[in-house]
Structures are given as C-alpha cells and as structure tokens.
C-alpha cells in the first residue's frame, strides 16, 4: 500500500547548535511527531552533499530530511493530521527546540498519484 507522506526539510540554527539539533531531532522530536494521530512511521536522513545526481539538477540547500508515512488518503484527512500536529506543538506534546531553524524549515504533505514501482 502506498501511503501519503509528510516531508520535512530542516537545519540547525548554526554550526554551533548542530550537535544539539541532531540529538534533539533524532532522540525526541521524531519520536514526538510519530505519536501524532495518523502517523504510521518516521525516518530521518542526512542529505549527502557533493554528489551530482544529474548535470543541471541542484541539490537541496537543507542538511536533513524527515519522512513521515501517514494513514491519510484525502485532503480532509491531511488537514486532520496537520491540525493534530499543530495542537501537539501548541500543547508541548511535540517539542520544538530553539536549535531548529524554524524560519528555513519546509514541510510538505504529499499524496500518492501512482502505485509503488519496484525494481524487477
């Protein structure tokens, strides 16, 4: 089954907060978000710099990406997830560290438009 995704690109506020940012995100934040209603799984990645994917294709400026698989299948269900996430942040159930560059963070809710294609 192909699931909807919540994709978050993020960075620390600076080189001096990078270690604490990564500790917080990996040990606390991703755990908190995974408890929000509708989240099935969560994985965090470091974006590898200096590898050319294709000539002319720019790499992302961010250093990290978190990918959350969601149960949501409709816009209304995505809205419900987003509301639950906002409520979790407001209540403190989902911690936000001052080491997160919140101005530069991007988050996208994505719904599948094809079936999963696997290598043969």
C-alpha positions in Angstrom: 0.0 0.0 0.0 1.3 3.4 -1.0 0.9 5.9 1.8 0.8 9.7 1.9 3.9 11.4 3.2 4.8 14.4 5.4 8.3 15.5 4.2 10.2 18.0 6.3 13.5 19.6 5.2 15.4 21.2 8.1 18.6 22.6 9.5 20.1 23.7 12.8 20.2 27.4 13.5 24.0 27.3 13.0 27.2 25.2 13.2 27.4 25.8 17.0 23.9 24.2 17.5 24.3 21.4 15.0 25.1 18.6 17.5 22.3 19.5 19.9 19.9 19.9 17.0 20.6 16.4 15.7 20.4 14.9 19.2 17.1 16.6 19.8 15.6 15.8 16.4 16.6 12.1 16.4 16.0 11.3 20.1 13.0 13.5 20.9 11.3 15.3 18.0 10.8 12.5 15.5 9.5 10.3 18.4 7.0 13.1 19.4 5.8 13.5 15.8 5.4 9.8 15.4 2.9 9.8 18.2 0.6 12.2 16.4 -2.6 10.6 15.2 -2.3 9.3 11.7 1.5 8.8 11.6 2.5 5.2 10.6 6.3 5.5 10.5 9.1 8.1 10.6 12.6 8.1 9.2 15.2 10.8 9.3 18.0 11.3 6.8 21.1 13.5 6.3 21.2 15.0 2.8 24.5 14.0 1.3 26.3 17.0 -0.3 28.8 16.9 -3.2 27.2 14.1 -5.2 25.9 15.2 -8.7 22.6 13.4 -9.3 22.3 14.8 -12.9 24.0 17.7 -14.6 21.9 20.8 -14.0 19.9 19.3 -11.1 20.5 21.3 -8.0 20.9 19.6 -4.6 18.7 20.8 -1.8 20.3 23.5 0.4 19.0 21.8 3.6 21.0 19.4 5.5 18.3 17.0 6.8 15.0 15.4 5.8 12.4 13.6 7.9 9.8 11.5 6.1 6.7 10.5 7.9 4.3 8.0 6.4 0.7 8.8 7.0 -2.6 6.9 7.1 -4.3 9.9 5.4 -5.7 9.4 1.9 -7.8 12.6 1.4 -7.3 16.3 1.8 -9.6 16.3 4.8 -7.5 13.5 6.4 -4.3 15.5 5.7 -6.0 18.6 7.3 -6.8 16.5 10.4 -3.2 15.3 10.7 -1.9 18.9 10.3 -4.4 20.1 13.0 -3.3 17.3 15.3 0.4 18.3 14.7 -0.3 21.9 15.4 -2.2 21.0 18.6 0.7 18.8 19.7 3.1 21.7 19.2 0.8 24.1 21.0 0.4 21.8 24.0 4.1 20.9 24.2 3.5 17.2 23.3 5.6 17.8 20.2 8.7 19.6 21.3 10.2 22.4 19.2 13.9 23.1 20.0 15.4 26.6 19.7 18.2 24.8 17.7 15.7 24.3 14.8 16.0 26.9 12.1 12.2 27.3 12.1 12.4 30.2 9.5 14.1 27.9 7.0 12.2 24.7 7.7 9.9 23.4 4.9 7.2 20.8 5.2 5.0 19.3 2.5 2.1 16.9 2.7 2.2 14.6 -0.3 -0.5 12.1 -1.6 0.4 9.3 -3.9 -0.6 9.6 -7.6 0.8 6.3 -8.8 1.2 2.8 -7.4 4.6 1.9 -6.0 7.1 0.9 -8.7 9.7 -1.7 -7.6 12.9 -2.9 -9.3 12.3 -6.2 -11.2 
